[in-house]
């Protein structure tokens, strides 16, 4: 392996049960960046059963939240050329969205945030530009389509699909 090779970033989301799930991310060839939501949190892993005590939570093996740990959900931009994080956009809460990201040629990143909103940020800076509160959990990735030359972005939330025309 030559000195020009950089390690590839592989992003995984860890389920509380210990399984790994491939993250839903998007990359933009103009910014050479990968955009994804991450949960930064600490967990306590157990390899053996604890002693059972009546009236207390019991963990046999596996993973649980560290006491007092709530974590922080964050939208990240990762530069594929430098292998560095370009910016981070902290979310309001640690819960909520399992939605992915979508980036456009015009330099926008759309995603479902942790407060049940469909949001757009600037791809280069991470500056928030627009949001729409759906009032429902977002677990789908955004999509884009065109009708008669007009571009739209959309996202499914709960049992609804929200669609918006771009200027």
C-alpha positions as CSV (number, residue, x, y, z in Angstrom):
1,X,0.0,0.0,0.0
2,X,1.6,3.3,-1.1
3,X,1.8,6.5,0.8
4,X,-1.0,8.1,-1.4
5,X,-3.6,5.7,0.1
6,X,-5.8,6.9,2.8
7,X,-8.0,4.8,5.0
8,X,-11.6,4.7,3.9
9,X,-14.2,5.8,6.4
10,X,-16.7,3.1,7.3
11,X,-19.6,4.4,9.3
12,X,-21.8,2.2,11.4
13,X,-24.6,2.8,13.8
14,X,-24.7,0.6,16.8
15,X,-28.0,-0.9,18.0
16,X,-28.4,-1.2,21.7
17,X,-28.4,-4.9,21.3
18,X,-24.9,-4.8,20.0
19,X,-25.7,-5.3,16.3
20,X,-24.1,-3.0,13.7
21,X,-26.2,-1.3,11.0
22,X,-24.8,0.5,8.0
23,X,-25.4,4.2,8.3
24,X,-27.4,6.1,5.6
25,X,-25.1,8.8,4.2
26,X,-24.6,10.8,1.1
27,X,-21.5,12.3,-0.5
28,X,-21.1,15.4,-2.7
29,X,-18.4,15.3,-5.5
30,X,-18.2,19.1,-5.5
31,X,-17.2,19.4,-1.8
32,X,-15.5,15.9,-1.7
33,X,-17.5,15.4,1.6
34,X,-19.6,12.6,3.1
35,X,-22.6,13.7,5.2
36,X,-24.2,11.6,7.9
37,X,-26.0,11.7,11.3
38,X,-24.2,10.1,14.2
39,X,-25.1,9.5,17.9
40,X,-22.1,10.3,20.1
41,X,-22.7,8.4,23.3
42,X,-21.0,6.2,25.9
43,X,-22.3,2.7,26.6
44,X,-21.3,0.1,29.2
45,X,-20.7,-3.4,27.8
46,X,-21.0,-6.5,29.9
47,X,-19.3,-9.9,29.1
48,X,-20.7,-11.8,32.1
49,X,-23.9,-11.8,34.0
50,X,-24.2,-9.5,37.0
51,X,-25.5,-10.9,40.3
52,X,-29.3,-10.7,40.4
53,X,-30.7,-8.4,43.1
54,X,-34.5,-8.2,43.6
55,X,-35.9,-4.8,42.8
56,X,-32.9,-3.7,40.7
57,X,-32.5,-3.6,36.9
58,X,-30.7,-6.8,35.8
59,X,-28.4,-7.1,32.8
60,X,-27.2,-10.5,31.8
61,X,-24.8,-9.6,29.0
62,X,-24.8,-6.9,26.3
63,X,-24.9,-3.2,26.4
64,X,-26.6,-0.4,28.3
65,X,-26.4,3.4,28.6
66,X,-23.8,4.7,31.0
67,X,-25.4,6.2,34.1
68,X,-26.3,9.9,33.4
69,X,-25.3,9.6,29.7
70,X,-27.8,11.0,27.2
71,X,-25.5,11.3,24.2
72,X,-25.6,13.9,21.4
73,X,-27.0,13.5,18.0
74,X,-24.9,15.4,15.4
75,X,-24.9,15.9,11.6
76,X,-21.3,15.5,10.4
77,X,-19.4,16.5,7.2
78,X,-16.3,14.4,6.5
79,X,-13.8,15.4,3.9
80,X,-12.9,12.4,1.8
81,X,-9.6,14.0,0.5
82,X,-8.2,15.0,3.9
83,X,-9.8,12.3,6.1
84,X,-10.9,15.1,8.5
85,X,-14.3,16.3,9.8
86,X,-15.1,19.6,8.1
87,X,-18.0,20.7,10.4
88,X,-20.5,19.3,12.9
89,X,-24.1,20.5,13.4
90,X,-25.4,19.4,16.8
91,X,-29.0,18.3,17.1
92,X,-31.5,19.5,19.7
93,X,-31.9,16.0,21.1
94,X,-30.3,12.6,21.2
95,X,-33.5,10.8,20.2
96,X,-35.6,10.8,17.1
97,X,-34.6,10.6,13.5
98,X,-33.2,7.5,11.9
99,X,-33.3,9.3,8.6
100,X,-30.4,9.6,6.2
101,X,-29.0,12.6,4.3
102,X,-29.2,13.8,0.8
103,X,-26.9,16.4,-0.8
104,X,-27.6,18.4,-4.0
105,X,-25.4,19.8,-6.8
106,X,-26.4,23.3,-5.6
107,X,-24.6,22.8,-2.2
108,X,-27.5,21.8,0.1
109,X,-27.7,18.9,2.6
110,X,-31.2,17.7,3.5
111,X,-31.9,15.5,6.4
112,X,-34.5,14.5,9.1
113,X,-33.4,16.1,12.3
114,X,-33.9,14.9,15.9
115,X,-36.8,17.3,16.6
116,X,-39.0,15.8,13.8
117,X,-38.1,18.5,11.3
118,X,-37.0,18.2,7.7
119,X,-34.0,20.5,7.5
120,X,-31.5,21.9,5.0
121,X,-28.0,23.2,5.7
122,X,-25.2,24.6,3.6
123,X,-22.9,21.7,2.4
124,X,-19.7,23.8,2.8
125,X,-20.3,25.4,6.2
126,X,-23.1,23.4,7.9
127,X,-25.0,26.6,8.4
128,X,-28.8,25.9,8.9
129,X,-30.8,27.4,6.0
130,X,-34.4,26.0,6.3
131,X,-36.5,23.6,8.3
132,X,-40.1,22.3,8.4
133,X,-41.5,20.6,11.4
134,X,-43.4,17.5,10.3
135,X,-44.6,16.6,13.8
136,X,-43.7,13.0,13.2
137,X,-40.7,10.7,13.5
138,X,-38.5,10.6,10.4
139,X,-37.0,7.2,9.5
140,X,-36.7,7.6,5.7
141,X,-34.0,9.3,3.7
142,X,-34.8,12.4,1.7
143,X,-35.3,12.2,-2.0
144,X,-35.3,14.6,-5.0
145,X,-37.2,14.5,-8.2
146,X,-38.2,16.9,-11.0
147,X,-41.5,17.6,-12.8
148,X,-41.5,19.7,-15.9
149,X,-38.0,21.0,-15.1
150,X,-38.9,22.0,-11.5
151,X,-36.9,20.3,-8.7
152,X,-38.5,19.0,-5.6
153,X,-37.3,17.5,-2.3
154,X,-39.4,15.1,-0.3
155,X,-39.3,13.0,2.9
156,X,-41.6,10.4,4.4
157,X,-42.6,11.0,8.0
158,X,-45.0,8.8,9.8
159,X,-47.7,8.0,7.3
160,X,-47.2,11.2,5.3
161,X,-44.9,12.4,2.5
162,X,-43.9,16.0,2.6
163,X,-42.7,17.6,-0.7
164,X,-41.2,21.0,-1.4
165,X,-40.3,22.8,-4.6
166,X,-36.8,24.3,-4.7
167,X,-36.4,27.9,-5.8
